[in-house]
């Protein structure tokens, strides 16, 4: 029955479109939530728990003269849900795409005194009996990066001068270590090694 076949095609198309709309709406909700988490944080200052954590990693932000704007301190960030939920201090970092849009937020939960990442004593075990990860991302970060250090140029990554080298670390800590070693470098963090192949980079870079 050609008419019935056409109806089924239209229903299938409508179903696919509805699923796509739902997925887009869910992604936007996650993005907005990620932005809220980052905006709840405070700019880094000497003596806060993020500075303490980084200092224990050998990263002295005073050597840079200023803290990276994309990295903030959240005094009380919830980890997990329900009976397993715990509230701890955290380092929250903005993840942007090449257009400069805030697409996700990276979170590193800390011990209450800031001396290290939160461990099993603070976060407990997952359903497999393994320590829960102190680092998580809220939102879809594929292709995005954390802008760690602008180096000699104050412009966004997309507008760097032709031939400018871009140094890519995996995490915030590695990137800041490199920035302290040479503050002239343009440095971004790719969040996870799996993101490297999709990383959005300016075509004019070195």
N, C-alpha and C positions, 0 to 999 in steps of 0.2 A: 504494500500500500504506500505509494509515493507520499501521500499527505501525512501518514503516520511517521514515515521516515523523516520527513522534514520537521515534524513536531519534536521528535526525539533529538534531532540535531540541534534545534533551537534550545531545548531544555538542557542539553549537555553544555552548549555554549554559555548559557546563562549560569549554570552551576560553576563552570570554570571561572567566569568573570566574578561571581560572588566570592569564590575562594580567594581570588587575587585581591579583591577589595578588602576582605577580612585580614589577609596576610599583611597588606599595606597598612591597615589601621593598627594592627598589633605592633608592627615595626615602629610606627610613629609614636604609639604609647610608650614603647620601650625607650625610644629616643628622648621623649620628654621626661621620663622618669630619670634617665641617665643625666640629663642636663640639670634636673632639680638636685640630684645628689651632689653634683659638682658645685653648684651655686650655694649649697648649704655649707660648703667648706670655707675656710678662711685662708687668705694669703699667708704664705709661710713667713715666720718671723724667728729671729734668734731665740732659742730656748724652748720652742714648742716641741711636741713629741715627734713630729716628722723630722725636724732638725736633729733631735736626739738620735732617732733611728739611722738617719743618713750619716751622722757623725760616727756612730758605732761601726758603720761600713767604710769609714775612712774618707767620707765625703764632707768636706768643710765648705759650706755654701758661701762663707765670708770671703773665700779666696776668689769667688766670682764677682763679688761686689753687690750682687742681687740674686734673688731666688727666681727660678723659672716660673713664669706666669701661669703655665698650664698645670702646675702641680700645686695642690692645696692640702690643708689639714682639716679633716672632719673629726670633731671631738667625740662623737658618739654615733657610730654607724652600725645598723643592725646587720648581722650575719645569720642567714638561715631564717626559717619560719616555724611557727608553732612552738612546740615544747623544746625544740632544738635551738631556738633563736638565742643569740647572745649579742650584746651591744658592746662595741669596743672602739677605741680610736682608730683612725685609718688615714692613709695617704690616698687621695683621690686625684686622678689625672685625666685631663681632657683629651679625647681622641677626636681628631678632625679629619676630613677628607681634603683633597687638594684644593677644593673650592673654599676651604676655610670654615665649613659647617661643622658644628659640634654634633657628632654622630653617635658617640658612645662614651662611657666613662670607665676607666680602669680603677680598681680598688685594691689596695693592699692593707689588710687589717694588721694592727700592731698589738704587741703586748701592752698592758695598761701603763707601764712605765716607759714605753717607747724604745726599749733597749734592743728589740728584734721584731721580726715578723711574729704574728700570733702563731702559736703552735698547738699541739694536741691538748695541752692543759687548758687553753682558752676555747678552742674550736671543737674539740672532741673528734670522734671518728665518723666516717660515712657509713652507708649501709653495707659496704664490703669489709668494714673493719679497718679501713685505712685512714690515716690522718686527713682531715679536711683541708683543702687548699686555701691558703691565706690570700691568694691573689685571684680575682675574678673580674670579668668585664660585664658591664650592664649595657645592652644595646648591641647592634650589629656593627662590627668594626672592620669587616673585610675591606682591604684596600686603604684603610685609614692609618694614621700615625699619631703619636704623642709628640708635639713640638717641644723638644727639650731645650735647645739653645740656638739662637739666631746667629751667633758669631759676629762677624764684622758688618753684617747687613741687618737692618732692622725691619726689612720688608717681610711679607708673608712668603712662605716657601714657593708658591706658584710664581712669584715675581722676582726671584733671585736673578742676579746678573748672569748672562751666558757664560758657561764654563765654570761656574761655581761648583765645587765638589760638595756632595751631600754624604755625610757619614751616618750610617744606620746601626743602631744598637738594638738588642732584643728588648731590654727593659729600661726603666727609668734610671736605676742605679748605675748600670753600665754607661748609659749616655752621659750622666752627670760626671762620672769619673773621667770620661774622655774630655768633657768640657773644661774641667779643672786642669787637665794636662795641657790643653791648648784652647783657650777661650775664643780664638779666632774662627773655630770650626762651626759649620752649620750642622747640627745634630738633631736627628729625629729617632724615636723608638718605634719599632714595628709591632710591639706587644707580644707576638709569638712568632716563632720561626715559620710556622705554616702560613703566615700572612705575607711572607716575603715575595712570593711569586705574584701576588695581586696588588702589591704596594703601588699606590698612585704617586708618581714622581714627575717633576716638571721636565719637559723635553729638552729644555735649554741647559740642563745641569751638566757638570763636568763628569 
